[in-house]
Amino acid sequence: MNITLFGGSGAIGKILTEVAIQNGDNVTLYVRNAGKIGQKHEKLNVVEGQLSNQDLVEQALSNADVVISTLGPALDTSRKLKGTPVADGHEVIVNAMRKLNKKRLITLATPTLKSDKDRNSIATVVPGIMAKVMFPNGYHEMKKLEKIIKRSSLDWTVVRIINPNVRHKENVHYAYSLGDQPAKMGVSRENIAKFMYHAASEPSLIHQMPIVYNS
């Protein structure tokens, strides 16, 4: 595959890049600061730019079979709303994909985004309440992202996560719920990256919002 990845300088993005390259894929990273990318590989290309720069975003998307975003909002406890850079960036990405006739998008979010399949459970209800109370900026950003994704015509998958700070153990794999079954409240970054990579070639996850967790 030719993968364009937004958020490649973050922890999850770096792991996902390694997984993709190990599987023989070509990866284009779109980052604000290319100096933060320590990896070098013949299958790795880096485009430096702001999320607001649609021309550069289109350049990064030009050869993409799959577009993946591991971008997430800052955990800001301030009560004052300070903008929605991640959601706004997704709007630029979606517009660029539509213009270039790119269809497959996989992005990262939390259960603040609601799926039509969600049933009331700890994993589908509590994270949204906690975010609204503790991280109003992030909550506002996630709800705006939800509208952008759902109204698009893309083949999207929203990978929802809770507490991505769990220490990874090699013998602990991932599982996921589409919201209709209980899910555990924690997942390692390694398992998030592996699941997002899996989703790239899994048609059954199109227009789904799986909650991924350590099994």
Secondary structure per residue as TSV (DSSP state, phi and psi in degrees):
chain	resnum	aa	ss	phi	psi
A	1	M	-	360.0	154.7
A	2	N	E	-102.1	113.7
A	3	I	E	-111.6	131.1
A	4	T	E	-105.2	126.4
A	5	L	E	-120.7	126.2
A	6	F	E	-102.2	131.4
A	7	G	S	95.1	21.1
A	8	G	T	-69.6	-13.4
A	9	S	T	-88.9	-6.2
A	10	G	S	-85.3	172.1
A	11	A	H	-61.1	-47.4
A	12	I	H	-68.1	-41.2
A	13	G	H	-62.0	-39.3
A	14	K	H	-64.3	-41.9
A	15	I	H	-65.2	-43.8
A	16	L	H	-62.8	-38.8
A	17	T	H	-60.1	-44.9
A	18	E	H	-62.6	-43.0
A	19	V	H	-61.3	-45.6
A	20	A	H	-63.9	-45.5
A	21	I	H	-64.6	-40.1
A	22	Q	H	-61.5	-27.1
A	23	N	T	-92.9	7.8
A	24	G	T	87.9	11.9
A	25	D	-	-87.4	158.0
A	26	N	E	-93.7	133.7
A	27	V	E	-124.3	127.8
A	28	T	E	-109.2	121.3
A	29	L	E	-97.8	132.2
A	30	Y	E	-109.2	113.4
A	31	V	E	-136.7	156.3
A	32	R	S	-74.8	-31.9
A	33	N	-	-134.7	103.0
A	34	A	G	-64.1	-21.2
A	35	G	G	-66.2	-17.4
A	36	K	G	-83.3	-4.5
A	37	I	-	-93.7	108.3
A	38	G	-	-85.2	-20.2
A	39	Q	-	-74.7	143.3
A	40	K	-	-135.3	131.7
A	41	H	-	-162.4	150.6
A	42	E	T	-64.5	-22.3
A	43	K	T	-95.4	7.6
A	44	L	E	-113.2	127.0
A	45	N	E	-123.4	140.5
A	46	V	E	-121.4	128.8
A	47	V	E	-115.8	125.6
A	48	E	E	-101.1	128.9
A	49	G	-	179.4	171.0
A	50	Q	-	-86.0	152.5
A	51	L	T	-64.1	-20.7
A	52	S	T	-81.6	-8.3
A	53	N	-	-90.6	93.3
A	54	Q	H	-65.6	-33.3
A	55	D	H	-61.6	-44.7
A	56	L	H	-71.1	-36.2
A	57	V	H	-61.2	-43.5
A	58	E	H	-62.5	-39.2
A	59	Q	H	-59.9	-42.9
A	60	A	H	-68.2	-27.0
A	61	L	H	-90.2	-7.0
A	62	S	T	-56.5	-35.4
A	63	N	T	-110.2	12.0
A	64	A	-	-74.2	134.3
A	65	D	S	-90.0	-33.1
A	66	V	E	-138.0	138.3
A	67	V	E	-114.0	128.1
A	68	I	E	-126.1	137.6
A	69	S	E	-123.6	128.0
A	70	T	-	-110.9	20.8
A	71	L	-	-71.9	145.9
A	72	G	-	-146.3	157.6
A	73	P	-	-73.5	155.1
A	74	A	-	-69.7	144.6
A	75	L	-	-84.7	78.9
A	76	D	-	-102.1	121.7
A	77	T	-	-88.1	0.8
A	78	S	-	-61.6	144.4
A	79	R	S	-82.4	-14.0
A	80	K	S	-87.0	126.9
A	81	L	-	-70.3	133.7
A	82	K	-	-122.4	23.3
A	83	G	-	101.4	170.7
A	84	T	-	-133.5	67.4
A	85	P	H	-63.3	-36.7
A	86	V	H	-69.6	-45.8
A	87	A	H	-63.8	-42.2
A	88	D	H	-63.0	-38.5
A	89	G	H	-63.3	-38.9
A	90	H	H	-63.9	-34.8
A	91	E	H	-63.8	-39.4
A	92	V	H	-64.1	-44.2
A	93	I	H	-61.3	-47.7
A	94	V	H	-60.9	-43.8
A	95	N	H	-63.5	-40.6
A	96	A	H	-66.4	-40.6
A	97	M	H	-63.3	-42.6
A	98	R	H	-62.6	-42.6
A	99	K	H	-63.3	-38.0
A	100	L	H	-94.0	5.4
A	101	N	T	59.5	42.1
A	102	K	-	-98.0	136.9
A	103	K	-	-112.3	-36.1
A	104	R	E	-90.6	118.0
A	105	L	E	-128.0	130.3
A	106	I	E	-123.5	124.9
A	107	T	E	-135.1	166.0
A	108	L	E	-107.1	140.6
A	109	A	E	-157.2	-164.1
A	110	T	-	-126.1	171.7
A	111	P	T	-67.5	3.8
A	112	T	T	-58.8	-33.7
A	113	L	S	-75.7	131.6
A	114	K	-	-104.0	135.6
A	115	S	-	-100.1	150.1
A	116	D	T	-63.1	-19.4
A	117	K	T	-90.5	-6.0
A	118	D	-	-62.6	132.1
A	119	R	-	-111.0	153.8
A	120	N	S	-62.6	120.9
A	121	S	S	-156.4	171.3
A	122	I	H	-57.3	-43.1
A	123	A	H	-70.8	-28.5
A	124	T	H	-93.9	-19.2
A	125	V	H	-107.2	-49.6
A	126	V	H	-62.5	-44.9
A	127	P	H	-58.1	-38.5
A	128	G	H	-66.9	-40.1
A	129	I	H	-65.3	-45.6
A	130	M	H	-62.4	-41.7
A	131	A	H	-64.4	-41.2
A	132	K	H	-63.5	-36.2
A	133	V	H	-82.8	-44.9
A	134	M	H	-93.7	-34.3
A	135	F	-	-130.1	67.9
A	136	P	H	-59.8	-33.2
A	137	N	H	-64.2	-47.0
A	138	G	H	-63.6	-38.9
A	139	Y	H	-61.8	-47.1
A	140	H	H	-60.8	-39.9
A	141	E	H	-66.2	-43.3
A	142	M	H	-63.5	-39.5
A	143	K	H	-68.6	-34.8
A	144	K	H	-68.7	-41.2
A	145	L	H	-60.4	-39.9
A	146	E	H	-56.5	-45.6
A	147	K	H	-64.8	-41.6
A	148	I	H	-62.6	-45.0
A	149	I	H	-68.1	-47.7
A	150	K	H	-68.8	-28.6
A	151	R	T	-88.9	-4.1
A	152	S	S	-78.7	163.3
A	153	S	-	-100.0	16.5
A	154	L	S	-81.0	163.6
A	155	D	E	-88.1	80.2
A	156	W	E	-95.4	154.8
A	157	T	E	-134.2	128.3
A	158	V	E	-105.3	112.9
A	159	V	E	-89.9	112.3
A	160	R	E	-95.7	138.3
A	161	I	-	-132.4	153.9
A	162	I	S	-132.0	128.5
A	163	N	-	50.7	73.0
A	164	P	T	-82.2	29.1
A	165	N	T	-108.3	10.1
A	166	V	-	-68.9	132.9
A	167	R	-	-66.0	133.7
A	168	H	-	-80.9	138.1
A	169	K	-	-124.3	134.8
A	170	E	T	-59.3	-29.2
A	171	N	T	-91.4	4.5
A	172	V	-	-106.4	115.9
A	173	H	-	-100.0	178.1
A	174	Y	E	-97.1	156.0
A	175	A	E	-135.9	170.6
A	176	Y	E	-150.7	154.9
A	177	S	E	-122.6	143.2
A	178	L	-	-84.8	8.4
A	179	G	S	103.4	-14.1
A	180	D	S	-93.1	-5.6
A	181	Q	S	-130.7	154.6
A	182	P	-	-60.5	149.8
A	183	A	-	-134.2	149.5
A	184	K	-	-77.5	159.6
A	185	M	S	-99.4	50.7
A	186	G	-	-178.5	146.9
A	187	V	-	-157.7	144.5
A	188	S	-	-82.5	155.6
A	189	R	H	-62.1	-35.9
A	190	E	H	-61.6	-42.6
A	191	N	H	-73.4	-30.0
A	192	I	H	-62.1	-48.9
A	193	A	H	-61.1	-43.9
A	194	K	H	-63.3	-39.9
A	195	F	H	-70.2	-41.1
A	196	M	H	-62.3	-37.9
A	197	Y	H	-65.3	-42.7
A	198	H	H	-59.4	-41.4
A	199	A	H	-62.3	-27.0
A	200	A	T	-60.8	-27.5
A	201	S	T	-119.3	26.1
A	202	E	-	-121.8	94.9
A	203	P	G	-60.2	-27.2
A	204	S	G	-67.1	-14.0
A	205	L	G	-94.2	1.2
A	206	I	T	-66.0	133.3
A	207	H	T	62.1	32.4
A	208	Q	B	-120.7	159.5
A	209	M	-	-126.7	68.1
A	210	P	-	-64.4	140.6
A	211	I	E	-97.5	113.1
A	212	V	E	-95.9	141.4
A	213	Y	E	-151.1	162.3
A	214	N	E	-71.9	127.8
A	215	S	-	-82.7	360.0
